[in-house]
Amino acid sequence: MAVKDAEYGKVSIFAKGDDASREIESGFRTKLANAGFTVVSDFDETVEFIVCIGGDGSLLSTLAALRFPATPLIGVNTGHVGFFQELQPGELDEFIFRYREKQCVLQELRTLRARIVGADDEAFDALLGLNEIAIHGAHSHVANLHIFIGDSFIETFRGDGILVSTPAGSTAYNYALGGSIVDPRLDLLQITPIAPINNSAYRSFTSSVLLPPHLSVNVFPEFVRAPDILIAADGAERTYTGVKQIHIAFSGETVRLLRFPHYDFWNKVKQKLL
């Protein structure tokens, strides 16, 4: 989707705290100001686009801190992999030129929501993730999880846990677990087991499972020791007590990343992963 016509307005910049990222932030602020933008360090709905300087972790943290805004975001990579980040530090001038010429495009990515339900059948928390939602046994305990896809019972999983990922997150933790790389133009969910137990007593699925986007994943924890479970959205972990159900499905929120017009997902895979 092409970037819509707009007068140059406010740009929010968020940078990782290391010296290299701060130096690039300073230079980018000057370049944007010289190009006619107003550069700010906070965020509200009047911001035209967001700049995130750092790695993929910085971008995910920024999105979470801003509660996954619909405002377009461009990433400048000063991290290691930089799968979401579009710009290298030497491409700042090219980006400003292409943006002003309306040559940039938007990549829209769907997010996941995990609704956490207590014993009273009321949701007491909800987490959003662009990459994934992970469910682990707390305190390094084995996770015992009754897994439903929609209303269909699939199995009682035993192991370290499960990961539910988006296509955008398929190249992150999911890939490290042996899950499938999914082109983000496909609309689907992926469930990948984390260290499943398979022996004479227990059987758990050992490969990733792909689901159509309208289905949800419903997990009912079974607590054998402590009544705690660990749930992580894009790596940000929280431990919960007294959870009856975790309902995971696509949310209504999308993330909109600014890309150069020649952006190609598979070139990025080749450069970063292969």
C-alpha positions in Angstrom: 0.0 0.0 0.0 1.5 3.3 -1.0 2.0 6.1 1.6 -0.8 8.6 1.4 -0.2 12.3 0.5 0.6 14.3 3.6 2.2 17.6 4.6 5.4 17.2 6.5 4.6 17.1 10.2 5.9 15.7 13.4 8.3 12.7 13.6 8.9 10.8 16.8 12.3 9.2 17.3 13.1 6.5 19.8 16.6 5.1 20.1 18.4 2.3 21.9 20.6 3.6 24.7 24.0 2.6 23.2 26.4 5.2 21.9 26.1 4.2 18.3 22.3 4.5 18.3 22.4 7.9 20.0 24.9 9.2 17.5 22.7 8.1 14.6 19.7 9.6 16.4 21.4 13.0 16.6 22.4 13.0 12.9 18.9 11.8 11.8 17.2 14.5 13.8 19.3 17.1 12.0 18.6 15.6 8.6 14.8 15.5 9.2 14.7 19.0 10.6 16.5 20.3 7.6 14.0 18.5 5.4 11.1 20.3 7.0 9.9 17.9 9.7 9.4 18.7 13.3 11.2 16.1 15.4 10.0 15.2 18.9 10.9 12.6 21.5 7.3 11.8 22.7 4.4 10.4 20.8 0.7 11.2 20.2 -1.7 10.7 17.4 -0.6 13.8 15.5 2.8 12.2 14.7 3.3 11.4 11.0 5.7 8.6 11.4 7.9 7.0 14.1 11.6 6.3 13.8 13.1 3.4 15.9 16.9 3.2 16.0 18.2 -0.1 17.3 17.6 -3.8 16.6 14.5 -5.9 16.3 14.2 -6.0 20.1 14.2 -2.2 20.3 11.5 -2.0 17.7 9.3 -4.6 19.4 9.8 -2.8 22.8 8.9 0.6 21.2 5.7 -0.8 19.7 4.7 -2.3 23.1 5.5 0.9 25.0 3.4 2.9 22.5 0.6 0.2 22.6 0.9 -0.8 19.0 -0.1 2.5 17.3 -1.5 2.6 13.7 1.1 5.3 12.9 3.7 4.1 10.3 7.1 3.2 11.7 10.6 3.0 10.1 13.4 1.2 11.7 17.2 2.0 11.5 19.3 -1.1 12.3 22.1 -0.8 14.8 21.5 -4.3 16.2 22.5 -7.7 14.9 19.8 -9.2 12.7 17.5 -6.2 12.1 14.8 -8.2 10.3 12.1 -5.5 10.8 14.5 -2.6 10.4 14.4 -1.2 6.9 17.3 1.2 7.0 21.0 0.9 7.5 22.7 3.9 9.0 24.0 5.0 5.6 20.5 5.1 4.0 19.0 8.0 6.0 19.3 10.5 3.1 17.8 8.1 0.6 14.8 7.4 2.9 14.1 11.1 3.4 14.2 11.6 -0.4 12.0 8.6 -1.2 9.5 9.6 1.5 9.2 13.1 0.2 8.8 11.8 -3.3 6.0 9.4 -2.0 8.0 6.4 -3.1 7.9 4.5 0.2 5.3 1.7 0.8 3.6 0.3 3.9 3.9 -3.3 5.0 0.9 -4.1 7.3 1.4 -6.8 9.8 -1.2 -8.4 12.1 -0.7 -8.8 15.8 -1.8 -11.5 18.3 -3.8 -11.0 21.4 -3.7 -13.4 24.4 -6.7 -13.1 26.7 -5.9 -14.5 30.2 -9.0 -15.9 32.0 -9.2 -16.6 35.7 -11.2 -19.2 37.6 -14.3 -16.9 37.6 -14.3 -17.0 33.7 -13.4 -13.3 33.6 -10.4 -12.1 31.6 -8.0 -10.2 33.9 -5.3 -9.4 31.5 -4.6 -9.2 27.7 -1.2 -9.2 26.0 -0.4 -8.1 22.4 2.5 -9.4 20.3 3.7 -8.8 16.8 5.9 -11.9 16.7 4.5 -14.4 19.1 2.8 -15.4 22.3 4.7 -18.1 24.3 3.4 -20.2 27.1 5.9 -21.8 29.5 5.9 -23.7 32.7 6.9 -21.3 35.5 10.0 -21.9 37.7 11.4 -24.3 35.0 8.5 -26.8 35.7 7.1 -28.9 32.9 4.1 -27.2 31.3 0.9 -29.4 31.2 -1.4 -27.7 28.7 -4.8 -28.9 27.4 -4.8 -27.5 23.8 -7.9 -26.7 21.8 -8.0 -25.3 18.2 -11.2 -23.5 18.1 -13.6 -25.8 20.0 -11.7 -29.0 19.0 -9.6 -30.7 21.7 -6.2 -31.6 20.2 -4.0 -33.0 23.0 -2.6 -32.5 26.4 0.9 -31.2 25.8 3.7 -31.8 28.1 7.1 -30.1 27.7 8.6 -26.6 28.2 5.6 -25.0 26.5 4.2 -23.8 23.1 4.7 -20.9 20.9 1.9 -19.3 18.8 3.4 -17.1 16.1 2.4 -14.7 13.3 3.9 -14.9 9.8 6.0 -11.8 10.8 7.3 -13.8 13.9 8.0 -17.0 12.0 11.6 -16.0 11.4 12.3 -15.2 15.1 11.8 -17.6 18.1 9.6 -19.8 16.0 12.4 -20.4 13.5 14.9 -21.2 16.3 12.5 -23.9 17.5 12.4 -25.5 14.1 9.1 -23.9 13.0 8.4 -23.0 9.4 9.3 -19.7 7.8 6.1 -18.1 6.5 5.8 -15.3 4.0 4.1 -12.4 5.8 1.7 -12.0 2.8 0.1 -15.2 4.0 -2.6 -14.9 6.7 -2.2 -17.7 9.2 -1.2 -18.7 12.7 1.5 -21.2 13.6 1.8 -23.3 16.8 5.3 -24.7 17.5 6.1 -27.0 20.5 8.9 -26.1 22.9 10.9 -29.2 24.0 7.9 -31.6 23.9 8.1 -34.8 26.0 7.6 -38.0 24.0 8.1 -41.2 25.9 6.1 -44.3 26.9 3.9 -42.2 29.3 3.4 -39.0 27.3 2.9 -38.1 23.6 3.1 -34.5 22.5 3.1 -33.1 18.9 6.7 -32.5 17.7 6.2 -30.3 14.6 4.6 -27.0 14.0 1.0 -26.7 13.0 -0.4 -24.1 10.6 -3.9 -22.7 11.1 -6.3 -20.4 9.1 -6.6 -16.9 10.5 -10.1 -17.2 11.8 -9.3 -20.0 14.3 -8.2 -19.4 17.8 -5.9 -21.4 20.1 -7.3 -22.1 23.5 -5.0 -23.4 26.3 -6.2 -24.7 29.6 -3.2 -25.2 32.0 -3.1 -28.1 34.4 -1.1 -27.3 37.5 0.8 -30.2 39.1 3.1 -28.2 41.4 2.9 -24.4 41.9 -0.2 -22.8 40.4 1.9 -20.4 38.2 2.4 -20.1 34.5 4.7 -17.9 32.4 3.3 -16.1 29.4 5.5 -14.0 27.1 4.5 -11.5 24.3 7.4 -10.8 22.0 9.8 -12.0 24.8 8.4 -9.8 27.5 7.6 -12.3 30.3 4.9 -12.2 33.0 4.1 -14.9 35.5 0.5 -15.4 36.4 -1.3 -17.4 39.2 -4.7 -19.0 39.0 -5.0 -19.0 35.2 -7.9 -21.1 33.9 -7.6 -20.4 30.2 -5.4 -18.5 27.6 -7.2 -17.6 24.5 -4.9 -16.6 21.6 -6.1 -15.2 18.3 -5.4 -12.4 15.8 -6.2 -9.0 17.2 -7.7 -6.0 15.4 -4.5 -4.0 15.7 -1.9 -3.9 12.9 1.6 -2.6 12.7 2.5 -0.5 9.7 6.2 -0.6 8.7 7.6 1.9 6.1 9.6 0.1 3.4 11.6 1.1 0.4 9.7 0.3 -2.8 12.1 -2.5 -3.7 11.6 -4.3 -0.3 11.4 -8.1 -0.8 10.8 -10.5 2.1 12.8 -13.4 0.6 15.9 -11.2 0.0 15.7 -10.3 3.6 15.5 -14.0 4.6 18.5 -14.8 2.4 20.6 -11.9 3.8 19.7 -12.5 7.5 19.0 -16.2 8.0 20.6 -18.3 5.2 
